[in-house]
Amino acid sequence: MRAKVDEDVFRELDRLAEESSDAGPARVTVLIEHVTPATAIPDAGDLPRATGDVLAGIVADLERLGAADVRPHVLATVVSARLTRSQIDRIAGREDIRRVHLSRPHRVIT
């Protein structure tokens, strides 16, 4: 399971835990990548619906785990969510998860 999670996720959780005076577990926003890329999903003319169907099980599990800010990204077969370390470990154990990445803002230069 841990092999599916980028080390940056755990580093950020550790950093937040050190900085926090709150007793609650730290949460980070992650991108949860499905094993099937959007380009491999037969869309039958409706890619967002077809991809949403593929991500539905992950979304349901995240909601059961109490994840915050769950949002499927249907054009990339990715779900973003704010998770604790234990939630990350549980979701990474799913067979249909390829990778869990730390979500970070990116600067685009045009």
C-alpha positions in Angstrom: 0.0 0.0 0.0 2.7 2.5 1.0 4.4 1.9 -2.3 1.4 3.5 -4.0 1.7 6.7 -2.0 4.2 9.4 -3.0 6.7 10.1 -0.2 5.8 13.8 -0.4 2.4 13.0 1.0 3.9 11.6 4.2 6.5 14.4 4.4 3.7 17.0 4.3 1.7 15.1 6.9 4.7 15.0 9.2 5.4 18.7 8.6 1.8 19.6 9.4 1.7 17.5 12.5 4.9 19.2 13.8 3.4 22.7 13.2 0.0 22.0 14.6 -1.1 22.6 18.2 -4.4 21.0 17.4 -4.9 17.5 18.8 -6.7 16.3 15.6 -5.0 14.4 12.8 -3.5 16.4 10.0 -5.1 16.3 6.6 -3.6 16.9 3.2 -5.2 17.3 -0.2 -4.2 14.4 -2.4 -4.9 13.2 -5.9 -6.0 9.6 -6.1 -5.2 8.1 -9.5 -7.3 5.3 -10.8 -5.5 2.4 -12.6 -7.4 3.0 -15.8 -6.5 6.2 -17.6 -9.3 8.2 -19.1 -8.0 7.5 -22.6 -8.7 3.7 -22.1 -12.3 4.1 -21.1 -14.8 3.5 -23.9 -16.9 6.7 -23.7 -19.7 6.0 -26.1 -20.0 9.7 -26.7 -20.2 10.7 -23.0 -16.7 10.5 -21.4 -17.6 12.5 -18.2 -20.4 10.0 -17.4 -18.3 6.9 -18.3 -15.4 8.1 -16.2 -17.6 9.1 -13.3 -18.9 5.6 -13.3 -15.4 4.3 -13.0 -14.6 6.6 -10.1 -17.9 6.0 -8.2 -16.5 3.3 -6.0 -13.5 5.4 -4.9 -15.8 8.3 -4.2 -18.2 6.1 -2.1 -15.2 4.7 -0.1 -13.9 8.2 0.6 -17.3 9.3 1.8 -17.6 6.3 4.1 -14.1 7.1 5.5 -15.1 10.6 6.3 -12.8 12.3 3.8 -13.2 16.0 3.3 -13.6 17.9 0.0 -14.1 14.8 -2.2 -14.1 15.8 -5.8 -13.9 13.5 -8.9 -12.0 14.8 -11.9 -13.7 12.8 -14.7 -11.4 13.9 -17.5 -8.4 12.5 -15.8 -9.7 9.5 -13.8 -8.6 11.1 -10.6 -10.3 12.0 -7.3 -9.1 14.8 -5.0 -9.8 14.7 -1.3 -8.4 16.0 2.0 -7.3 12.9 4.0 -5.6 11.9 7.2 -2.7 9.4 7.2 -5.0 6.5 8.1 -7.5 7.4 5.4 -4.7 7.5 2.8 -3.4 4.1 3.9 -7.0 2.6 3.6 -7.7 4.1 0.2 -4.3 3.2 -1.2 -5.1 -0.5 -0.4 -7.8 -0.6 -3.1 -6.8 -2.7 -6.1 -8.1 0.0 -8.5 -5.7 2.7 -7.2 -2.6 3.3 -9.2 -1.0 6.1 -7.1 -1.8 8.7 -4.5 -0.1 12.1 -5.1 0.2 15.2 -3.0 -1.9 18.0 -4.6 0.0 21.2 -5.1 -0.6 24.4 -6.9 1.3 24.6 -10.1 2.4 27.8 -11.7 1.8 28.0 -15.4 3.9 30.3 -17.5 2.6 31.3 -20.9 
